[in-house]
Amino acid sequence: MTPIDRTTALPCCALMLALAATTDAAAQSSVSDDAAATAKPEACAAISSDADRLVCYDKAVGRQAASPQAADSAADKAKARLDAMPASAGKKQAPQDSDTPFFVHDDQRDAIANAGKGSLLDSRWELAKDSKLGTFQLRAYKPVYLFPVFWTSKRNDFPASLNPQNTVTESRELDSTELKFQLSFKTKVAENLFGDNGDVWVGYTQSSRWQAYNSATSRPFRETNYEPEAMLVFRNNYSLLGWRGRLFGVGLNHQSNGQSDPLSRSWNRVIFDIGLDRGDWALMLRPWYRIKEDSKDDNNPHIDDYIGRGDATLVWHKDGHEVALMARHSFRGGDRAHGAVQLDWGFPINNLLRGHLQIFDGYGESMIDYNHRATYVGLGISLLEWY
């Protein structure tokens, strides 16, 4: 019996854990949608999640949630009323047997805290006060997909790095067509750290590229990227050129491929998140700073000159279709000017199952290819999209 090597065992073990988590998150959504579709409140009783069960009941009895625009309008009016009041006007004389003052304008504060309720970003990050679902519940994060066909215009048979310890000298004999999948989920570990705002999320994303059709090299996993992260996320509410600022966050992100030299690649970043949305559109801006490491231990010198120092993702979501455009750049000139663009289109097939097309062009489709430019095209199915 042939032993399972590290390139197969590590991604497979992580796949099992991540798939179980992702499947559970998708299954909860599926049960909720199926129950609501029956239009019978009793069908919602099978849903274990309190929040999802409430959504199901609302759908079953025909209750329509207020629009994000209505929530924004109510928040703006409430803020204007509070701003116009003296500082002492919000307090009422406490009962004589109580040492705790109470406020008569909590309804205005609730309206402010519920700005953007039901918006795209609120649906994924539980930003509004009434959208918060508590801690340690699995939630969708990045898209979850499987591409039986993932083709590249230029194979990277000799991955190289400015660090000589991370340069391959023998051909990897790769096929141009492989299989790719991505799994991703997150969970909230702390809620409302600062009054009714400030949540801590931890997330995990794994993307694998499997030479499933390469029998000559025993069908190895060519590259798997592991990306755990922790994020502190705050709700915002401001207007900018017709968009609504919804979210600001800061997080620590680790990304690596779990390989030994010369294939090892990894880096650590501090990532800032700025989220805005507008109707069926959402925009996420992510500048980042790479945490420096000793040059002799750096598997991928100048990775930020190739993968970049920030990205922007614009998403349009409507009637089961979702189109996402990602662009990133090094923000440098001359021979340090590199980046990438990626287009994703998810289209409905049946219930939660979608078809998914992905086109990538540029540097850093994966960690091992951080300084390798190519075009990639993937086609398959997805269980979850951005929203």
N, C-alpha and C positions, 0 to 999 in steps of 0.2 A: 504493500500500500504506500503510495507516494505521500509524504508529509505535506501539510499545508504551509506554504511559506508566508512570511510576514506581509508581503504585498497583497495577499489574498485574505489572510486572517483578520488583519486590523480593520480594513474597510467593511468586511462582512459582519464583524462583531458590532461595530458602530452602527451599521445599517440595521441590524436586528433591533437595537435599542431605539434608534430614531424612528424606524418604521412603526414600531409599536406605539410610540408617543403620537406620531402624526396621524396614524390610523384612528386612534382614540379621539383626537380633536376633530377629525373629519367626520367620524361616525356620530358624534354628538350633534354636529350641525345637520347631518343627514336625517337623523331621527326627528329633530325639531322641524325641519322642512316637510318631511313626510306627514308628520302628525298634523301640522297646520293645514296641509293641503286637503285633509279629510273634512275640514270645517266642523269638526266635532270636538268640543272642549275635553271630553273624557279621554280622547286619544292622546292628549298632552300629558296625562298622568305618568306615562312611561318614561318621561325625560327626567334624568337624574339631576341635571344642573338647574338650580333655582332660576337663574337668569334666562336660560334657554326655555325653560318651562313657561315663564311669564311671557316671553315673546310669542310662544306657541298659542297661549290662551288669548293674547291680544289679537293675533291673526284669526283665530277661530271664531271670535265673537265680532270680528269686523272693526275692531278699534284701530284707528289710524294714528300713528305717531306724528307729533308735530315735526315740521320740516326743520333742517338746520338753519334756514334763513329766518324762520319764525323764532327759533331759540336765540339767534344772534340779535334780532331786533329787540326781543325782551331783555336780553342782557345789556344792550346799549341803553335802553330806556331806564333800566334799574340803576345802572352806573351813573347816569345823568342825574337821577333823583338823589342818590346818595351823595354825589359830589356837591349838590346844591344845598345840602343840609349842614348846619353847624356840627362840629365834632360831638357835641353832647346830645344832639337830637335823637340819636339812635338808641339811647338808654332810657329805661323807664325805672322809676323808683322801685327797688326790690321790696318784697314783703318784709315786715319787721322781724320775722323769725328766720330770715335767710340772709346769709352773708354774700350771696352770689348775685350780681346784677344780671338782668336778662335783657335781650334786645327785642325791639318791636319791629325791626326791619329785616328779619331773617329771610322773609320771602324775596326781598330784593337781592340779598346776598346769594340765595339759592339760584335766582335767575342768572346772576353773573357767573356763578360756578357751572351753570348748565349751557353756557354759550357753545354753539356748534354741536349740540347733541344730535346724533344721527348722521353726522357728516362721515365722509370716507375715512379720514384719519381717526375720528372718534370710534368708528366701528372696529378698528384694529388695536387702538391704544387706550380705550376706556378713559378718555380725557374728561368728559363731562361728569359732574358729580353723580347724576343718576345713572350713568353708564358703567360705573365701577362695579366689577363682579367679584371682588375679593381676591385673596391670594391663593397661590398654588393650584391654579386651574390651567390646564394646557390650552394654549391659544395659538392660532395661526401666526406665522411670521413672514418668511419669504415664500415665493412660489414652490410648490411641491410637484415635481414632474418626472416623467420617464420618457426618454427618447431612444427607441430601438435603433434609430438612424441618427448618427451625429458625425458629420463629414467635415474634414478640414482641407483647405487648399494647399497647405504646406506642413508636412510632418516635421516634428522636432526629434529626429533620431539621435542627435548629439546635444542634449541640454548642456548649456555652458553658463559660467558665472565668472565675474572678475576674481573671485576667490578660487585659486587653482584646485582646492580640495573639493570643489563642487562643479567640476567639469567632467563630463562623460567622454571617454576616448574610444569606446566601442559602440557600434551601431545598435540601437534598441530594436531594429527591424519591425517598425510599427506599420499597421495598416492605416489607411486614410479614413476609413469608416469604422466607428466603434459605437458603443452604447453609453449613454450618459443618463444619470439620474441625480436629483437633488431632493433632500429632505430638510425640513426646517420647522422649528417650533420655539415658543417662548412661554414663560410663566412669570407672573408677578410675585415677588417675594416680600415686598413691603408696599404699603399704600398710605397716601396722605401723610407724608412725613412733615409737611409744613402746612398745618391747617387742613384745608380740603384740596391740597395740591402736592405734587411731588411723589411719584411712584418709582420703585426700583424693579426693573425687569432683568431676567437673565434669559439668554437665548442660545440656541445651538443650530448651526447649519452645516450640513455635509453634502458635498457634491463629488461624485465619482465618475471617472471615465474608464470604461472597461473595454479592453480589446477582445470582445466576446466572439468575434469572427476570425480571430487570428490564431488558427490551430497550430501554425508553425512555431509559435512561442508559448504554447500551452495556455492561451487566452488569459493573460494577466490583467489585473487592475493597473492600468498605466499610471493613473494619478487620482488620488483622493485628497480633498482639502477639508480640514476640520476647523470649524470656526466658532468657538465659544465666546460669549461676550456678556458684559453686565452694563446696564444703562440706567441712569437717573433721568426721568422724563417729567417735564412740567407742561401743564396746559397753558396756552396763550390765547389771547383774543384781540387781534388788531387787524386793521385793513391796510392793504398795500396793493395799489393798482388793480383793484377789483378782486383781489384774492384775500382770503382770511388766514391770518397766521394762527395756527392751531397748537403747535408743538415746538418745544425746545428741549433738547436732551444732550447729555454728555456721557460717554461710555468708554470702557476699556475693552479692546478687541484683540484677540490672539488668533492668528491664522497660520496653519502649518500643514505639511503633507505627510507627516509621520514616517518619513523615509530616513535611512541612514545615508551618510556620504557615499558617493558624490551627488546623490539625488535629493538630499535634504534641502528643504526651503521653509522659511518661517519668518514672521515679523510680528511685532506688537505695536498697536496704535491707540492713541486717544482720538476718538471720533466725536464730532459735534453734529447734532441733528437739528435741522430747521425744517419744519413741516408746514405747508400751506395747502389749502384746497379751495375749490370753487365749483360748486355743483357736482358734475360728473368727473371733475378733474382733481388730481392731487399731485403735488410737487414736493419732493424731499431733496434738500440740499445737505451734503455731508462733506465738509472740509475735515481733514484729519492731520495729525502730527505723528510721525513715526518715532517710537521710543528708541533712542540710539543704543547700540550694543558694540562691544569690542570688535574691532575690524577682523581679528583672527577667528572670531566666532560667527561672523556675519556670512550666512550662506548665500545671500543675495544682495551684494552691495548695490547701492543706487536704485533699489527697487522702486522708490517713489519717483524716480525719473522716468519710469516705464508704466507702472500701474497707475501712478498719479498721486496727487496730494488732495484729491477730493473728487466727488462725483455728484451728479444731479440725475434724478429719476422722475420723469413725467409720466403719469398714468391717466388713461381715460377708461372709465368703467361704465358700461350701460347695456341693459338688456342681455346680460350673460356674456357679453364680449368684454375683453379687456386688452388694451394695447399699452405697452410700456416701452418708453425710450430712455435708455441710460447712456450718459456721456461722462467721461472722466478725462483728466488731463494732468500733466506734471506741473503746469503753471511755470514753466521755464522756456527759454528760447533757444535757438540754435540747435545743436546736436543733442540737447537735453529735452527737446519738445516732443513728447510722445503721449499717447493716450489710447482710447478705445471708445467705440459706440456699440450698443447692443439693442436690438429690437425684439420684443416678445409680443406675440399675439395669442391669447387664449380665446377659444370660441366654443360655444356649447355643443355637446353631443347628447348627453342624457343626464338629467338631475345634476349632481355635482361633478360628473365626469366631463372634462373638456378636452378638445384637441389643443395642441400647443405647437407653435412654430417659433423658433429662435434663430436669429441671425446676429453674429458677432464679427466685428472687424477691428483689429488693432493688436495691442500688446497685452499679455497677461490674462488670457482666458482662464488659465489656472496658474497655480504657484510655480510649477516646474517650467512654465512657459512665460515667466514674468518679463523676459527680455526678448521674446520671440514673437514676431508679427505674423498673423495669418488670418484668414477668414474661416468661420465655422458656421455650419447650418445644421440645425437639429429639428426633428419632427417627431411628435409622439402625443402623449396624453398628459393631463395634469389633474390633480385632485383639488389643489388650492392655488389661487392666484394672490396678488397683493391685497385685493379687497373683495 
